[in-house]
Amino acid sequence: MTFFTHLECSRCHQTYASDQLINLCQCGAPLLVRYDLSQAKNLDKEKIRQLYSGIWDLAPLLPVKNEKFRLTLGEGNTPLLRAEKLAKILGLKNLYVKDESPNPTGSFKARGLCLAVSRAAELGVSALSIPTAGNAGGALAAYAALAEIEAHVAMPKDTPTAFVQECKFFGADVELVDGLITDCGAHLKKKGQGKGWCDVSTLKEPYRIEGKKTMGYELAFQFAWNLPDVIIYPTGGGTGLIGMWKAFAEMEALGWISGKKPKMVVAQSAGCAPMVRAFEENTEHAAEWENPHTFAMGLRVPKAIGDFLILRAVRESRGTAVAVSDDEILQSLKFAAEKEGLLFCPEGGAALAALKKLLAENWIKPDDRVVLFNTGTFYKYQSIVPTEI
């Protein structure tokens, strides 16, 4: 059973049928999945919380209608770790790390691609395509293999070898492209024209965000409905941040949570910080970042189609946006590893570096309960992380 009713444009609010195979709204904006939350109020929230073992335990609030299409490789239910040693050093009372590295293929991308591929299979799609900095490609390839759907992946030529090998082992068609993730997207659009490939790149279809929103539900479960004060999220395309904000709105409508919601913080690399610049300039959209550079590959996204949704979530939550240097990211990786035994991916290092800045600015207070997101495993990045610290 699912309470999924229809799709709605995030900008113009035009609606589309739930069974329509579609990417973006006619106006060009991302589509969002909507549910009959008045009926969903009959769900037993405490039973779901206590029995929760993975994202499909939220099936009534996810968009896959037929149970046989609910693909799984064991995604979700990732640990919320209390980082007591880091907290003590930084002067915080309550610091937590939501560690997404135990997910299939080693990152949070498994959540979104699980839903995107499951829904594509339910709608009869035979081929999927994705431009990727690495982790999303691996997740698509894995779930597409499980669903017996073609996967076409394009990556920048400087993508670490581990990501490329991963996709190839899952049987995906992999191409390395000169340029950035945006160039990969343009390449796939041209190559796939007329071939029936369904584009599952960030926010260009409605369903990845539904997988990512499960991170927000899990935080509510893990904190027994009392959400943290601050969430610091490393942001490239921003689906996870948007998804969590959507989850909090849904839970509020269901009566599962009340009171203040977390302040949402965007963490980006100073070498590619379009959201930080847009936030500081108080604009609704983020201009494309020229000449982006950072070894945190997931943050090297010069233009995000969901920019206005990211900025909306940050502002509605009274959050902020922070840019950190690659050196600060590297120092934070070493800090977390040596002091807490946690080896973050570079993007997770950016979240920790952002926390340090916000503490120094007194934006985060010692009594705040703070959650950092480590979005994936360090080990795929070994070939590009600087060795000298």
Secondary structure by P-SEA (a helix, b strand, c coil): cccccbbbbcccccccccccccccccccbbbbbbccccccccccaaaaaaacccccccccccccccccccccccccccccccaaaaaaaacccbbbbbccccccccccaaaaaaaaaaaaaaacccbbbbbcccaaaaaaaaaaaaacbbbbbbbcccccaaaaaaaaaaccccccccccaaaaaaaaaaaacccccccccccccccaaaaaaaaaaaaaaaaccccccbbbbbcccaaaaaaaaaaaaaaaaaccccccccbbbbbbbccccaaaaaaaaccccccccccccccccccccccccaaaaaaaaaaaaccbbbbbcaaaaaaaaaaaaacccccccaaaaaaaaaaaaaaaacccccccbbbbbcccccccccccccccc
